[in-house]
Amino acid sequence: MSANEIENFDILKWWKIKSNNYPILALMARDLLTIQASTVASESAFSLSGKILNERRSRLTEESLEICICYKDHLNALRRRQRVSSIEDSMVDDEFLEQLNLVKGTRKVINHEERGRVLRAMDGCSYKAAAGGSLSNTLVALARLGHHSIDGSRLNIAMAGSVGSDPLGEFYRAKLRRANVNFLSKPVKEETTGTVIVLTTPDAQRTMLAYQGTSSNIDYEPSLANLVSKTRILVIEGYLLELPYTIKTISKACEEARRHGALIAVTTSDLSCIERSYEHFWEIIGNYADIVFSNADEARSLCNLTSEESPISAARYLSQFVPLVSVTNGPRGAYIGMKGEAIFVPPSRCTPVDTCGAGDAYASAILYGILRGVSDLKGMGMLASRVAAVVVGQQGTRLSVQDAERLVTSFAHHIESSEFCSDAEPGFVPDCKDSCF
């Protein structure tokens, strides 16, 4: 069978047609392929308090849990005769956001009750549970890019954070392990795993509702300190900088990383985070950051520039304090700043479907280039632009294994053919061949 035939192969339909030829095997297939139904309501499926998911259900494997969470959507899809290729049916419209008093394109921190209200309003909508998050999106993409390397070696990628000992916490850890990202932190007993509801409108804009759960508190354990001391790049997610209990942990990790010669990268994450925690951002960026990933609005906010100022001005300003700055500007391209100067990276063409995760994907490619010792900033920027375009042109935030292989192969060809000229001074990019944390 061709790759396209395999992708579109309907195993249930095949067994229905062949059941007369293989009656015994058909009965076995029916038992194995039957979807495990659950009576868990949509808002209850994300409850982490242990009051709704009873002890029996909490013992489901992560695959079974995902099936149960999504089964209601499967039934709704059948009632609507929804086509798998239809993206619009999995989105919300502007009226839905207005009913919930949400501002399109923003991020809002919500509590447990607000999350339940939103999920109840989504009853009948198509949605999917995924092990997401800005940093995990970046690290999964980096792991997939690093699996197909220029020099034959693979990158070792790990992540630390705070998840509960609930089914969603296990689901999260298992999904990262399957994506070759080693989740290092132990689950927090009797605590709730944080979740983010991403609402996408047909114009590809996403509105995010973040329930922090146990992620608002991260302890700096001795085992974590030992692993930080061995990493080559430590990536700090900016969302954590608005949480008062995580600043000390982040500072300790940065001190440990700096002491052992690692690079420190900071993502600015979201404009609202910077506005709420401006001093915390500059505390970490000013004292520790070697690399900053930002979009145009976030960069302008960090620099106290007006919205009329060009993103290149922000990139130039930030690069006076941070050795390497990446400022993305959506469909208008990006800028990479260094030593008070900035180069323009043109955008890659795509038909936008979902902008969620574009910046995360862009950052993964820049990190990939640095870890591979590439000194060509323009070349890294072009790879990052292509990776982001692939993610924007699909539903979902994750770069696929197939796309990662194709992009790395193309990038290696450009490096070998010297199609891109070098924009970085020799010696800027350190020898970072092993790991990202």
MIDO-859475 format. One record per residue (C-alpha): residue in three letters; x, y, z. Coordinates in Angstrom, 1 decimal. Each point is the difference from the previous one (the first is absolute). Layout:
<fidrens>
(ALA (X Y Z))
...
</fidrens>
This chain:
<fidrens>
(MET (0.0 0.0 0.0))
(SER (1.1 3.5 -0.7))
(ALA (0.6 2.6 2.8))
(ASN (-3.3 1.7 -1.0))
(GLU (-1.9 -3.3 0.1))
(ILE (1.4 -0.8 3.4))
(GLU (-1.0 3.4 1.4))
(ASN (-3.6 -0.3 -1.3))
(PHE (-0.4 -3.7 0.8))
(ASP (-3.2 -0.7 1.9))
(ILE (0.6 -3.2 2.0))
(LEU (-3.5 -0.2 1.3))
(LYS (-1.5 0.2 -3.5))
(TRP (2.4 -2.7 -1.2))
(TRP (-1.0 -2.4 2.8))
(LYS (-3.7 0.7 -0.7))
(ILE (0.5 -1.1 -3.6))
(LYS (2.3 -2.9 0.7))
(SER (-2.0 -1.4 3.1))
(ASN (-1.6 -2.8 -2.1))
(ASN (3.4 -1.2 -1.2))
(TYR (1.6 0.1 3.5))
(PRO (-2.8 -0.4 2.5))
(ILE (2.1 -1.0 3.0))
(LEU (2.7 2.7 -0.6))
(ALA (-2.8 2.5 -0.6))
(LEU (-1.4 -0.7 3.5))
(MET (3.5 0.5 1.5))
(ALA (0.4 3.3 -2.0))
(ARG (-3.3 1.2 1.3))
(ASP (1.0 -0.6 3.6))
(LEU (3.4 1.6 -0.5))
(LEU (-1.0 3.0 -2.0))
(THR (-3.2 1.0 1.9))
(ILE (0.3 3.5 1.4))
(GLN (-0.1 0.1 3.8))
(ALA (-2.9 2.2 0.8))
(SER (-0.1 2.2 3.1))
(THR (-2.8 1.8 1.9))
(VAL (2.4 2.8 1.0))
(ALA (-1.4 3.4 -1.0))
(SER (2.1 2.4 -2.0))
(GLU (0.7 2.3 2.9))
(SER (0.6 -3.0 2.3))
(ALA (2.5 -1.6 -2.2))
(PHE (2.4 2.8 0.9))
(SER (-0.7 -0.1 3.7))
(LEU (3.2 -0.8 1.9))
(SER (-1.5 0.0 3.5))
(GLY (-0.6 -3.7 0.1))
(LYS (-3.7 0.6 0.8))
(ILE (-1.4 -0.7 -3.5))
(LEU (2.5 -2.5 -1.5))
(ASN (-0.3 -2.8 2.4))
(GLU (2.8 -2.4 1.0))
(ARG (-0.9 -2.6 -2.7))
(ARG (0.0 2.6 -2.8))
(SER (3.3 1.5 1.2))
(ARG (1.7 -3.3 -0.7))
(LEU (-0.6 0.2 -3.7))
(THR (3.1 0.2 -2.2))
(GLU (0.7 3.4 -1.6))
(GLU (-1.2 -1.3 -3.4))
(SER (-3.3 -1.2 1.5))
(LEU (-0.4 3.3 1.9))
(GLU (0.5 2.0 -3.3))
(ILE (-2.6 -2.2 -1.7))
(CYS (-2.5 0.5 2.8))
(ILE (0.5 3.8 0.1))
(CYS (-0.5 0.2 -3.8))
(TYR (-2.8 -2.5 -0.4))
(LYS (-2.8 2.5 0.6))
(ASP (1.4 2.1 -2.9))
(HIS (0.0 -3.2 -2.1))
(LEU (-3.8 -0.4 0.6))
(ASN (-0.7 3.6 -0.6))
(ALA (1.9 -0.2 -3.3))
(LEU (-2.1 -2.9 -1.1))
(ARG (-3.2 1.9 0.7))
(ARG (1.3 3.0 -2.0))
(ARG (1.4 -2.4 -2.7))
(GLN (3.2 1.9 0.4))
(ARG (2.7 -0.7 -2.5))
(VAL (3.5 -0.7 1.4))
(SER (1.5 2.6 -2.3))
(SER (-2.3 2.7 1.2))
(ILE (1.9 2.5 2.1))
(GLU (-2.8 2.6 0.5))
(ASP (-2.1 -2.5 2.0))
(SER (2.8 -0.2 2.6))
(MET (0.1 3.8 0.5))
(VAL (-2.0 2.5 1.9))
(ASP (-1.4 3.2 -1.5))
(ASP (0.2 3.6 1.3))
(GLU (-3.5 -0.2 1.4))
(PHE (1.1 -2.9 2.3))
(LEU (2.8 2.2 1.4))
(GLU (-2.3 2.9 0.5))
(GLN (-2.4 -2.2 1.9))
(LEU (2.8 -0.8 2.4))
(ASN (1.3 3.6 0.1))
(LEU (3.3 -1.1 -1.5))
(VAL (2.3 2.3 -2.0))
(LYS (1.1 -1.7 -3.2))
(GLY (3.7 -0.7 -0.3))
(THR (0.8 0.5 3.7))
(ARG (1.1 -2.3 2.9))
(LYS (-1.9 0.0 3.3))
(VAL (0.7 -1.8 3.2))
(ILE (-3.1 -1.7 1.3))
(ASN (-1.0 -2.0 3.1))
(HIS (-1.6 -3.4 0.4))
(GLU (-3.6 1.2 -0.2))
(GLU (0.7 2.2 -3.1))
(ARG (1.5 -3.0 -1.7))
(GLY (-3.0 -2.1 0.6))
(ARG (-2.3 2.7 -1.3))
(VAL (2.0 0.3 -3.3))
(LEU (0.1 -3.8 -0.4))
(ARG (-3.8 -0.2 0.5))
(ALA (-0.4 2.7 -2.6))
(MET (2.1 -2.1 -2.4))
(ASP (-2.4 -2.9 0.2))
(GLY (-0.5 -1.1 -3.6))
(CYS (3.2 1.6 -1.2))
(SER (2.8 -2.0 -1.4))
(TYR (3.1 0.0 2.1))
(LYS (3.0 -2.1 0.8))
(ALA (2.1 -0.6 3.1))
(ALA (3.7 0.5 -0.6))
(ALA (3.2 0.2 2.1))
(GLY (0.5 3.7 -1.0))
(GLY (1.6 3.1 1.5))
(SER (2.4 2.5 -1.5))
(LEU (3.3 -1.7 1.2))
(SER (-1.2 -3.5 -0.7))
(ASN (-0.9 1.0 -3.5))
(THR (3.5 1.4 -0.6))
(LEU (1.7 -3.0 1.6))
(VAL (-2.0 -2.6 -2.0))
(ALA (0.8 1.8 -3.2))
(LEU (3.6 0.3 1.0))
(ALA (0.1 -3.7 0.8))
(ARG (-1.4 -0.9 -3.4))
(LEU (2.3 2.3 -1.8))
(GLY (2.9 -1.4 2.0))
(HIS (-1.0 -3.5 -0.8))
(HIS (1.0 0.7 -3.7))
(SER (3.4 1.7 0.5))
(ILE (2.5 1.5 -2.3))
(ASP (3.0 -1.9 1.5))
(GLY (-1.8 -3.3 0.8))
(SER (-0.3 0.6 3.8))
(ARG (-3.3 0.5 1.9))
(LEU (-0.8 2.7 2.4))
(ASN (-1.0 -1.0 3.6))
(ILE (-3.0 2.1 1.1))
(ALA (-1.5 0.2 3.5))
(MET (-2.6 2.1 1.8))
(ALA (-0.7 0.8 3.6))
(GLY (-3.3 1.4 1.3))
(SER (-2.8 -0.7 2.4))
(VAL (-2.8 -2.4 -0.7))
(GLY (-2.4 -1.8 2.4))
(SER (-0.4 -3.7 0.7))
(ASP (-3.3 0.0 -1.8))
(PRO (-0.9 -1.7 -3.3))
(LEU (0.8 3.1 -2.0))
(GLY (3.4 0.3 1.6))
(GLU (0.8 -3.6 -1.1))
(PHE (-1.4 0.7 -3.4))
(TYR (2.3 3.1 -0.3))
(ARG (3.1 -1.9 1.0))
(ALA (-0.7 -3.0 -2.2))
(LYS (-0.6 2.2 -3.1))
(LEU (3.3 1.8 0.5))
(ARG (1.8 -3.3 0.5))
(ARG (-1.4 -1.2 -3.3))
(ALA (1.2 3.2 -1.7))
(ASN (3.6 -0.7 1.3))
(VAL (-0.2 2.7 2.6))
(ASN (1.0 -1.3 3.5))
(PHE (-2.2 1.6 2.6))
(LEU (2.2 0.1 3.1))
(SER (-2.3 1.3 2.8))
(LYS (-1.9 -2.4 2.3))
(PRO (-3.8 0.4 0.2))
(VAL (-1.2 2.1 2.9))
(LYS (-2.3 -2.2 2.2))
(GLU (-3.6 1.0 0.3))
(GLU (0.4 3.1 -2.2))
(THR (-1.6 1.1 -3.2))
(THR (1.7 0.1 -3.3))
(GLY (-0.3 3.4 -1.8))
(THR (-1.9 0.2 -3.3))
(VAL (-0.4 2.5 -2.8))
(ILE (-3.1 0.3 -2.1))
(VAL (0.8 1.3 -3.4))
(LEU (-2.9 1.4 -2.0))
(THR (0.7 0.5 -3.7))
(THR (-2.2 2.2 -2.2))
(PRO (-0.2 -0.5 -3.8))
(ASP (2.4 2.9 -0.6))
(ALA (2.7 -2.2 1.7))
(GLN (0.1 2.2 3.1))
(ARG (0.3 -1.9 3.3))
(THR (-1.4 1.0 3.4))
(MET (1.6 -1.8 3.0))
(LEU (-1.5 -0.6 3.4))
(ALA (2.7 -1.2 2.5))
(TYR (-0.8 -1.9 3.1))
(GLN (3.2 -0.1 2.0))
(GLY (-0.6 -2.9 2.3))
(THR (3.3 -1.3 1.6))
(SER (2.1 1.7 -2.6))
(SER (0.0 3.2 2.1))
(ASN (2.5 -1.6 2.4))
(ILE (3.3 -1.7 -1.2))
(ASP (2.6 -1.2 2.5))
(TYR (3.7 -0.1 -0.7))
(GLU (0.9 -3.5 1.0))
(PRO (3.6 -1.3 0.2))
(SER (-0.6 -2.4 -2.9))
(LEU (-1.2 3.0 -2.1))
(ALA (3.1 2.0 0.9))
(ASN (2.2 -2.9 -1.1))
(LEU (-1.6 -0.2 -3.4))
(VAL (0.1 3.7 -0.5))
(SER (3.7 -0.1 0.5))
(LYS (0.4 -2.4 -2.9))
(THR (-2.1 1.8 -2.6))
(ARG (1.2 2.2 -2.9))
(ILE (-3.0 2.2 -0.3))
(LEU (-2.5 0.8 2.8))
(VAL (-3.3 1.3 -1.4))
(ILE (-2.2 2.0 2.4))
(GLU (-3.7 0.3 -0.9))
(GLY (-1.2 3.6 0.6))
(TYR (-3.4 -1.1 1.3))
(LEU (1.7 -1.1 3.2))
(LEU (1.3 3.5 0.7))
(GLU (-3.4 1.3 0.9))
(LEU (-0.3 -2.6 2.8))
(PRO (1.5 1.3 3.3))
(TYR (1.1 -3.5 1.3))
(THR (2.0 -0.9 -3.1))
(ILE (2.4 3.0 -0.2))
(LYS (2.4 -1.4 2.6))
(THR (0.1 -3.4 -1.7))
(ILE (0.7 1.6 -3.3))
(SER (2.8 2.2 1.4))
(LYS (1.6 -3.0 1.6))
(ALA (-0.1 -2.0 -3.2))
(CYS (1.5 2.9 -2.0))
(GLU (2.8 0.4 2.6))
(GLU (0.8 -3.7 -0.3))
(ALA (-0.2 0.0 -3.8))
(ARG (2.3 3.1 -0.2))
(ARG (2.5 -1.5 2.4))
(HIS (0.4 -3.0 -2.3))
(GLY (0.2 2.0 -3.2))
(ALA (-3.5 -0.7 -1.4))
(LEU (-1.9 2.5 -2.2))
(ILE (-3.2 1.4 1.4))
(ALA (-3.0 0.6 -2.2))
(VAL (-3.1 1.8 1.1))
(THR (-3.4 0.1 -1.9))
(THR (-2.1 3.1 0.7))
(SER (-3.2 -2.2 -0.5))
(ASP (-2.8 2.6 0.1))
(LEU (-0.5 3.8 0.0))
(SER (-2.2 -0.2 3.1))
(CYS (2.7 -1.8 1.9))
(ILE (2.5 2.7 -0.7))
(GLU (-2.5 2.7 1.0))
(ARG (-0.7 -1.7 3.3))
(SER (3.5 -1.1 0.8))
(TYR (2.3 2.5 -1.7))
(GLU (2.6 0.2 2.8))
(HIS (0.2 -3.8 0.2))
(PHE (0.6 -0.3 -3.7))
(TRP (2.9 2.5 0.1))
(GLU (1.4 -1.6 3.1))
(ILE (0.5 -3.2 -1.8))
(ILE (0.8 1.4 -3.5))
(GLY (2.3 2.7 1.3))
(ASN (2.0 -2.3 2.3))
(TYR (0.0 -3.3 -1.8))
(ALA (-1.3 -0.2 -3.6))
(ASP (2.2 -0.8 -3.0))
(ILE (-3.0 -0.5 -2.3))
(VAL (-3.4 1.6 0.0))
(PHE (-3.0 -1.1 -2.1))
(SER (-2.8 2.5 -0.4))
(ASN (-2.6 1.3 -2.4))
(ALA (-0.3 3.6 -1.1))
(ASP (-2.5 1.1 2.6))
(GLU (1.8 -1.7 2.9))
(ALA (3.4 1.4 -1.1))
(ARG (-1.5 3.6 -0.2))
(SER (-1.4 -0.5 3.5))
(LEU (3.3 -1.1 1.4))
(CYS (1.6 3.1 -1.6))
(ASN (-2.7 2.4 1.0))
(LEU (-0.6 0.9 -3.6))
(THR (-3.3 1.1 -1.5))
(SER (-2.0 -2.3 -2.3))
(GLU (1.0 2.3 -2.9))
(GLU (3.7 -0.9 0.4))
(SER (1.5 -2.5 -2.4))
(PRO (0.8 -3.5 1.3))
(ILE (3.6 0.5 -1.3))
(SER (0.4 2.8 2.5))
(ALA (-1.0 -2.3 2.8))
(ALA (2.4 -2.7 -1.3))
(ARG (2.9 2.4 -0.2))
(TYR (-0.7 1.4 3.5))
(LEU (-0.3 -3.4 1.7))
(SER (3.1 -1.3 -1.7))
(GLN (2.0 2.7 1.9))
(PHE (-0.8 -2.0 3.2))
(VAL (-0.3 -3.6 -1.3))
(PRO (2.5 -1.6 -2.5))
(LEU (-2.7 -1.5 -2.3))
(VAL (-3.6 1.3 -0.4))
(SER (-2.7 -1.5 -2.2))
(VAL (-3.1 2.2 -0.7))
(THR (-2.8 -1.5 -2.1))
(ASN (-2.5 2.2 -1.7))
(GLY (-2.6 -2.5 -1.3))
(PRO (-0.5 0.0 -3.8))
(ARG (2.3 2.9 -0.4))
(GLY (3.1 -2.0 0.9))
(ALA (2.5 0.2 2.9))
(TYR (3.1 1.7 1.2))
(ILE (3.1 -1.5 1.7))
(GLY (1.9 2.6 2.1))
(MET (3.6 -0.1 1.1))
(LYS (2.3 2.7 1.4))
(GLY (-2.4 2.8 -0.7))
(GLU (-0.6 -1.0 -3.6))
(ALA (-2.8 -2.2 -1.6))
(ILE (-0.5 -2.0 -3.1))
(PHE (-3.3 -0.6 -1.7))
(VAL (-1.3 -3.5 -0.6))
(PRO (-2.8 -0.2 -2.6))
(PRO (-3.1 -2.0 0.7))
(SER (-0.7 -3.4 -1.6))
(ARG (-3.2 -0.2 -1.9))
(CYS (-2.9 -2.1 1.3))
(THR (-3.8 0.1 0.4))
(PRO (-0.6 0.7 3.6))
(VAL (-2.2 -2.4 1.9))
(ASP (1.0 0.3 3.6))
(THR (2.6 2.5 1.3))
(CYS (0.3 -1.7 3.4))
(GLY (3.5 -1.3 0.5))
(ALA (1.6 2.0 -2.9))
(GLY (2.5 1.7 2.3))
(ASP (0.7 -3.2 1.9))
(ALA (0.9 -1.7 -3.3))
(TYR (2.2 3.0 -1.1))
(ALA (1.9 -0.2 3.2))
(SER (0.7 -3.7 -0.4))
(ALA (1.7 0.5 -3.3))
(ILE (2.2 2.8 1.4))
(LEU (1.0 -2.3 2.9))
(TYR (0.6 -2.8 -2.5))
(GLY (2.4 2.1 -2.0))
(ILE (1.9 1.1 3.1))
(LEU (0.3 -3.5 1.4))
(ARG (1.4 -1.2 -3.4))
(GLY (2.6 2.7 0.1))
(VAL (-1.3 1.9 -3.0))
(SER (1.3 3.6 -0.2))
(ASP (-2.2 1.1 -2.8))
(LEU (-2.7 2.1 1.6))
(LYS (-1.9 0.7 -3.2))
(GLY (0.0 -3.7 -0.8))
(MET (-1.3 -0.9 3.5))
(GLY (-2.7 2.7 -0.4))
(MET (-1.1 -1.4 -3.3))
(LEU (-0.3 -3.5 1.5))
(ALA (-2.0 1.4 2.9))
(SER (-2.3 1.9 -2.5))
(ARG (-0.7 -3.3 -1.8))
(VAL (-0.6 -2.0 3.2))
(ALA (-2.4 2.7 1.2))
(ALA (-1.8 0.1 -3.4))
(VAL (-0.6 -3.8 0.2))
(VAL (-1.6 0.3 3.4))
(VAL (-2.1 3.0 -0.9))
(GLY (-1.3 -1.9 -3.1))
(GLN (-1.4 -2.9 2.1))
(GLN (-2.5 -0.5 2.8))
(GLY (2.1 -0.6 3.2))
(THR (3.2 1.3 1.4))
(ARG (2.4 -3.0 -0.5))
(LEU (2.5 -0.4 -2.8))
(SER (-0.4 -3.4 -1.5))
(VAL (2.9 -2.5 -0.3))
(GLN (-0.4 -0.1 -3.7))
(ASP (0.1 3.8 -0.4))
(ALA (3.0 0.2 2.4))
(GLU (2.0 -2.5 -2.1))
(ARG (-0.9 1.9 -3.2))
(LEU (1.0 3.4 1.4))
(VAL (3.3 -1.2 1.5))
(THR (1.0 -1.7 -3.3))
(SER (-0.7 3.2 -1.9))
(PHE (1.9 2.0 2.6))
(ALA (3.0 -2.3 -0.2))
(HIS (0.0 0.4 -3.8))
(HIS (0.1 3.8 0.3))
(ILE (2.8 -0.2 2.5))
(GLU (2.1 -2.3 -2.2))
(SER (-0.7 2.1 -3.1))
(SER (0.8 3.3 1.8))
(GLU (-3.2 1.5 -1.3))
(PHE (-0.2 2.2 3.1))
(CYS (2.7 2.4 0.9))
(SER (1.1 0.3 3.6))
(ASP (-1.2 3.0 2.0))
(ALA (1.6 -0.9 3.3))
(GLU (3.5 0.5 1.1))
(PRO (2.1 -3.1 0.4))
(GLY (0.0 -1.3 3.5))
(PHE (-3.4 1.3 1.1))
(VAL (-1.8 -3.3 -0.2))
(PRO (1.6 -2.3 2.6))
(ASP (0.6 -3.7 -0.3))
(CYS (-3.3 -1.4 1.2))
(LYS (-0.4 -3.5 -1.3))
(ASP (-1.7 -1.9 2.7))
(SER (-3.1 1.2 1.7))
(CYS (-2.7 2.6 0.6))
(PHE (-1.9 0.2 3.3))
</fidrens>
